[in-house]
Amino acid sequence: MRAARTLRSQGAAVVAPLLVALLVTLLVAMSAAVPAAADSVKLPAVRSVLAADEPCTPASAEHASGTPWALAALGHTRSLTLSQGAEVTVAVVDTGVSPNVPGLAGRVTALAGAGVDCVGHGTFAAGLIAGAGEAGGGPAGLAPLARILAVRATDERGNVLAARVADGVRAAADAGASVIYVSVALAGRKDQLTEAVEYASRKDALVVAPLAPDALPKDRATGELVRPQPWYWPAAVPGVLAVTDYGPDGGRPDNAPVVSGADLAAPGDSVVGLGARGTGDFIGSGASLAAAHVAGAAALVRARYPEMSAAEVSRQLTEAAYPAAPPRLDPYAALTAVLAEAPGAMPRPAKAVVPAAVSSEPRRRALVVAGVGVGVLVLVAALGVVVPRGRARGWRPAG
C-alpha cells in the first residue's frame, strides 16, 4: 500500500504541473491574439472646449500599450497593403493641429493660425486620420501618408463659431483638399453651412462630419441637458457623409445623443490618439472621432482611385460597408469592392486588386492556440485511460 501511495503521489506530482503548464500556455497564446484594450492604462481624456481661465491642455505622461481596438476593428494592417493615403490632402476643420507632434511632423500645413492647438481636439482627430504610429504599436491613423491641412473652426478655447466653420470649409476646398473633415455638429446656421458644403462639392471635395454632437449642452436656465435635435449641420446637408460612433462592445455610451440618419458608423468611443504637445497619448469618445476615422478611410480610397469623384468615393465607402443599421465602416472592403454602376453612370473599368503579402502572424497565433488546445485534449484523454487502469492494479507495474 505504501508503494501504491508513493506511485499515486508521484503520478500526481508529474501530471499536475503538466496540466498547469499547458493551461498557462493556452491562456498566454489566446491573450496574445487579442488586441490590447484602449483603457489598459489611465489615459487623460481629450477635450473639445476649455474654460476661459483654463491653461492649454498639457502633455500626457501616459502611453497606450498594444494596438488600439479601433485599428483592429477596422482591419488597419490589411488596408495598408493597398493604400496609405499618399498624395491626398485631408482638411481638419477643428481647433487647429500642432504641426510638429510625432506622427504628423512634416505633413501638416496650417491656414490662418491653425498651426496652434491649445485644446488638442484637432490634433487628436488629425492623428486618427493620418498619424504615422509607432514601431511597437500605439496610436496610428488610417492613412499614414496623407497630408493634413489645418483649418480653425473655433476660437482658441474651442468655442465653435458657425461663420468660421463655413469659411473654413470654403478655404479648405480652395486650398485643394479632396477630403474635408468637420468636427462639429451645429443645430443652427443651416443656410450658411449648406452653402459652404455645396461650394466644396463643386470643387469635388468630400465633406465628412459627425451626425450629432459628442455631448449635449446644458440649458443655462435649468441646468438640464438640451434635448437632441432631429438634424445637425453640416451633417444634414445632402452629399455630406454623416457619421455616428460605436465602442469596443459594439454599442454606444448611455449618455450619447440619439439621432437617426447616419450614413456610416465607425469606432469613436474609447479611442486612443495623439496629444497636441509631447509624446503621450489621450483617449476620447464621440461621433466627431468616428468621423475622423471615416475621413481617413476616404483618403485611402481617393489615393487608390484618384479618378473617382467625391460622390463616387462616398458611395464606395457606404455600399461596401459592413451591413448593419447604420452600415459600419470597412476600409478594406471599400478599397477592393467593385460596385455595380449607378443608374445613368458611364462604365468605369475596375482596378485590379493585387494585395501585398499578408502577415503570417495571425495564422501563427491561431495555430499555436489550436495546437495547445489539441495537446490539452489528448492529455486529458490519455489520463482518462491510464488513471482508471492504474487504480485497478493498485498502481502496480503491468506484468
C-alpha positions in Angstrom: 0.0 0.0 0.0 2.8 2.3 0.8 4.3 1.7 -2.7 0.9 2.4 -4.2 0.5 5.6 -2.4 4.0 6.6 -3.4 3.3 5.9 -7.1 0.0 7.8 -6.9 1.7 10.8 -5.4 4.5 10.7 -7.9 1.9 10.4 -10.7 0.0 13.4 -9.4 3.3 15.3 -9.0 4.1 14.8 -12.7 0.6 15.2 -14.1 -0.5 18.4 -12.2 2.5 20.6 -13.4 1.9 19.4 -17.0 -1.7 20.4 -16.9 -0.9 23.7 -15.3 1.8 24.4 -17.8 -0.4 23.6 -20.8 -3.3 25.7 -19.5 -1.0 28.7 -18.8 0.4 28.3 -22.3 -3.1 28.3 -23.8 -4.1 31.4 -21.9 -0.9 33.3 -22.9 -1.4 32.3 -26.6 -5.0 33.4 -26.5 -4.2 36.7 -24.8 -1.5 37.4 -27.4 -4.0 37.1 -30.2 -6.4 39.7 -28.7 -5.6 43.5 -29.2 -5.0 45.4 -26.1 -7.9 47.4 -24.7 -7.9 51.1 -25.2 -8.2 51.7 -21.5 -5.4 49.4 -20.5 -3.8 52.4 -18.9 -5.4 55.5 -17.5 -5.1 58.0 -20.3 -6.2 61.6 -19.9 -9.4 62.5 -21.9 -9.1 64.7 -24.9 -11.2 67.9 -24.6 -13.1 69.8 -27.2 -13.7 73.1 -25.2 -11.7 74.8 -22.4 -12.9 77.3 -19.9 -11.8 80.9 -20.4 -9.4 80.7 -17.4 -8.0 77.2 -18.1 -4.5 76.8 -19.5 -3.9 74.9 -22.7 -4.2 71.2 -22.4 -0.9 69.9 -21.0 1.1 67.0 -22.5 0.1 63.5 -21.4 2.6 61.4 -19.5 0.8 58.1 -20.3 1.2 55.8 -23.2 -1.2 53.2 -24.6 0.0 49.6 -24.8 -0.6 47.4 -27.8 -2.7 48.0 -30.8 -5.8 50.2 -30.2 -9.0 48.3 -30.6 -10.3 50.7 -33.2 -7.5 49.9 -35.6 -8.0 46.2 -35.2 -11.8 46.6 -35.7 -11.1 48.4 -39.0 -8.6 45.9 -40.4 -5.9 48.6 -40.4 -3.0 46.4 -41.4 -4.9 44.8 -44.4 -5.9 48.2 -45.7 -2.3 49.5 -45.6 -1.3 46.8 -48.1 -3.5 48.5 -50.7 -3.3 52.2 -49.9 -1.8 54.6 -47.3 -3.4 57.9 -48.5 -0.3 59.2 -50.4 -0.8 62.4 -52.4 -4.2 63.1 -50.7 -4.8 66.2 -48.6 -7.3 66.0 -45.8 -8.5 69.2 -44.2 -9.2 69.1 -40.5 -11.7 71.9 -39.7 -11.4 71.9 -35.9 -9.4 73.5 -33.0 -6.2 73.6 -35.0 -3.4 71.0 -35.5 0.0 71.1 -33.9 2.4 70.5 -36.9 5.4 69.1 -35.0 3.9 66.3 -32.9 5.4 62.8 -33.6 3.4 61.0 -36.2 2.3 64.2 -38.1 5.6 66.1 -38.4 6.4 67.3 -41.9 2.8 66.6 -43.3 0.8 69.5 -41.8 0.0 72.8 -43.5 -1.9 75.3 -41.4 -4.1 78.2 -42.6 -4.6 81.4 -40.7 -3.0 80.5 -37.4 -4.5 76.9 -37.2 -1.0 75.6 -36.5 -1.6 76.3 -32.8 -3.9 73.9 -31.0 -4.5 74.9 -27.4 -7.3 72.5 -26.9 -5.9 69.4 -28.5 -9.0 68.0 -30.3 -7.9 68.9 -33.8 -4.5 67.3 -33.3 -6.2 64.2 -31.9 -8.5 63.9 -34.9 -5.7 64.5 -37.3 -3.8 61.6 -35.7 -6.7 59.3 -36.2 -6.8 60.3 -39.9 -3.1 60.3 -40.7 -0.9 59.5 -37.7 2.2 57.5 -38.6 2.0 55.4 -35.4 4.9 53.9 -33.5 7.2 50.9 -34.1 5.7 49.0 -31.2 2.1 49.8 -31.9 0.1 52.6 -30.3 -1.9 55.3 -31.9 -1.9 55.5 -35.7 -4.1 56.9 -38.4 -5.8 55.0 -41.2 -3.9 57.0 -43.9 -0.4 57.5 -42.6 0.9 59.1 -45.8 -1.9 61.6 -46.2 -1.2 65.3 -45.8 -3.1 67.4 -43.3 -4.5 70.9 -43.9 -5.2 72.5 -40.6 -8.2 74.9 -40.6 -9.5 76.6 -37.5 -13.3 76.3 -36.9 -13.3 77.6 -33.3 -11.7 80.2 -31.1 -8.6 79.4 -29.2 -10.6 77.8 -26.3 -12.6 75.6 -28.7 -15.8 77.6 -28.8 -17.5 77.0 -32.1 -18.2 79.8 -34.5 -20.6 78.8 -37.3 -19.3 81.5 -39.6 -15.8 80.3 -39.1 -16.8 76.7 -39.8 -18.4 77.8 -43.1 -15.4 79.9 -44.0 -13.1 77.0 -43.1 -14.9 74.6 -45.4 -14.6 77.0 -48.3 -10.9 77.7 -47.5 -10.1 74.0 -47.4 -11.8 73.5 -50.8 -9.9 76.4 -52.3 -6.6 75.0 -50.9 -7.1 71.8 -52.8 -8.3 69.4 -50.0 -10.0 66.4 -51.5 -11.4 65.3 -48.1 -12.7 67.8 -45.6 -13.3 66.6 -42.1 -15.5 68.9 -39.9 -15.5 68.1 -36.2 -18.7 69.9 -35.2 -22.4 69.3 -35.4 -24.5 72.5 -35.1 -28.2 72.9 -34.5 -28.5 76.1 -36.4 -27.0 78.1 -39.3 -28.5 75.7 -41.8 -28.2 78.0 -44.8 -24.7 79.2 -44.1 -23.3 75.7 -43.7 -25.3 74.3 -46.6 -23.8 77.0 -49.0 -20.3 76.2 -47.8 -20.7 72.4 -48.4 -22.2 73.0 -51.8 -19.2 75.2 -52.6 -16.8 72.4 -51.6 -18.8 69.8 -53.6 -18.4 71.9 -56.7 -14.7 71.6 -56.2 -15.0 67.8 -55.8 -14.2 67.7 -52.1 -15.9 65.1 -49.9 -17.1 66.6 -46.6 -17.3 64.2 -43.6 -19.0 65.3 -40.4 -20.4 63.9 -37.2 -24.2 63.2 -37.2 -24.6 64.7 -33.7 -22.5 66.5 -31.1 -20.2 64.4 -28.9 -22.2 65.6 -25.9 -25.4 67.6 -25.4 -25.0 71.1 -23.9 -26.8 72.1 -20.8 -29.6 74.7 -20.7 -28.3 77.8 -19.0 -31.6 78.5 -17.2 -32.4 75.0 -15.9 -29.0 73.3 -15.9 -30.5 70.3 -17.7 -29.3 68.7 -20.9 -30.8 70.1 -24.0 -32.8 67.6 -25.9 -31.2 66.3 -29.1 -32.3 68.0 -32.4 -33.6 65.8 -35.3 -30.8 67.3 -37.6 -27.4 68.9 -37.2 -25.4 70.7 -39.7 -23.3 70.3 -41.8 -24.0 66.5 -41.5 -27.7 67.1 -42.7 -26.6 68.7 -45.9 -27.0 66.3 -48.9 -23.7 64.9 -50.1 -22.1 65.1 -46.6 -21.0 61.7 -45.1 -22.8 61.8 -41.7 -21.1 59.6 -39.2 -22.1 58.1 -35.8 -19.9 56.2 -33.4 -19.7 52.8 -31.6 -17.4 51.4 -28.9 -15.4 48.2 -28.3 -18.6 46.3 -27.3 -20.4 47.4 -30.5 -22.7 49.8 -28.6 -22.8 53.4 -27.8 -22.5 55.2 -24.4 -25.8 55.6 -22.5 -25.4 59.4 -22.5 -24.6 59.7 -26.2 -27.1 61.8 -28.2 -29.5 59.6 -30.2 -30.1 60.9 -33.7 -31.2 58.9 -36.7 -30.0 59.2 -40.3 -26.3 58.3 -40.2 -24.6 57.2 -43.4 -21.9 55.2 -41.6 -20.9 54.1 -38.2 -17.2 53.9 -37.2 -15.2 53.4 -34.0 -15.5 56.6 -31.9 -15.7 55.5 -28.3 -12.7 54.8 -26.1 -10.3 55.5 -29.0 -6.6 56.4 -28.4 -4.9 59.3 -30.2 -2.2 61.9 -30.2 -1.8 64.9 -28.0 -1.1 68.4 -29.2 2.1 68.5 -27.0 4.6 65.9 -26.0 4.6 62.3 -26.9 2.0 60.9 -24.6 -1.4 59.6 -25.6 -5.0 60.6 -24.9 -8.4 58.8 -25.0 -11.6 60.2 -26.4 -15.2 59.4 -27.3 -17.8 60.8 -29.6 -19.2 60.9 -33.2 -16.5 63.5 -34.1 -13.8 60.9 -33.6 -15.8 58.3 -35.6 -16.0 60.9 -38.4 -12.2 61.2 -38.3 -11.8 57.5 -39.0 -14.2 57.8 -42.0 -12.2 60.8 -43.3 -9.0 58.6 -43.1 -10.8 55.8 -45.0 -11.9 58.3 -47.6 -8.2 59.4 -48.0 -7.3 55.7 -48.7 -9.9 55.4 -51.4 -9.1 58.7 -53.0 -5.4 57.7 -53.1 -6.1 54.3 -54.6 -8.8 55.5 -57.1 -7.8 59.1 -58.0 -10.2 59.0 -60.9 -13.2 58.7 -58.6 -15.3 61.8 -57.8 -16.2 62.8 -54.3 -19.7 61.3 -54.8 -18.2 58.0 -56.0 -15.9 57.8 -53.0 -18.9 58.4 -50.7 -20.8 55.6 -52.5 -17.8 53.3 -52.3 -17.5 53.7 -48.5 -21.2 53.3 -47.8 -22.1 50.5 -50.1 -19.0 48.4 -49.3 -19.6 48.9 -45.6 -20.5 46.0 -43.3 -24.3 45.6 -43.4 -25.8 46.9 -40.2 -28.0 49.7 -39.1 -26.3 52.0 -39.8 -23.6 50.4 -42.0 -20.2 50.0 -40.4 -17.1 51.4 -42.0 -14.9 48.7 -43.7 -11.9 50.3 -45.3 -10.5 47.2 -46.8 -13.9 46.4 -48.5 -14.1 49.9 -49.8 -10.6 49.5 -51.4 -11.4 46.2 -53.0 -15.2 46.2 -53.8 -16.3 46.6 -57.4 -19.8 48.1 -57.2 -22.5 48.0 -59.8 -22.6 51.1 -61.8 -25.0 53.8 -60.6 -28.0 54.4 -62.9 -27.0 56.6 -65.7 -23.3 56.5 -64.9 -20.7 55.8 -67.5 -19.0 52.4 -67.1 -15.7 52.6 -65.2 -13.1 49.9 -65.5 -12.4 48.1 -62.3 -8.9 48.4 -60.9 -7.1 45.1 -60.4 -6.6 44.1 -56.8 -3.2 42.7 -56.2 -2.7 42.8 -52.4 0.8 42.7 -50.9 1.8 39.7 -48.8 -0.3 39.4 -45.7 1.4 39.0 -42.4 1.5 35.4 -41.2 1.4 36.4 -37.5 -2.4 36.0 -37.0 -2.2 32.5 -38.6 0.8 31.6 -36.5 -1.1 32.6 -33.3 -4.1 30.7 -34.4 -2.1 27.6 -34.9 -0.4 27.9 -31.5 -3.8 28.2 -29.8 -5.2 25.2 -31.8 -2.1 23.2 -31.1 -2.2 23.8 -27.3 -5.9 23.1 -27.2 -5.3 19.7 -29.0 -2.5 18.9 -26.6 -4.7 19.5 -23.6 -7.4 17.3 -25.1 -5.0 14.5 -25.8 -3.5 14.6 -22.4 -6.9 14.6 -20.7 -8.0 11.6 -22.9 -4.8 9.7 -22.0 -5.3 10.3 -18.3 -8.9 9.1 -18.7 -7.5 5.7 -19.8 -4.4 5.4 -17.7 -5.7 6.6 -14.3 -8.6 4.0 -14.0 -6.3 1.2 -15.0 -3.6 2.3 -12.6 -6.2 2.4 -9.8 -7.5 -1.1 -10.7 -3.9 -2.5 -10.4 -3.2 -0.6 -7.2 -0.7 1.4 -9.2 1.5 -1.8 -9.6 3.6 -2.1 -12.8 2.0 -4.2 -15.5 3.1 -7.8 -15.7 
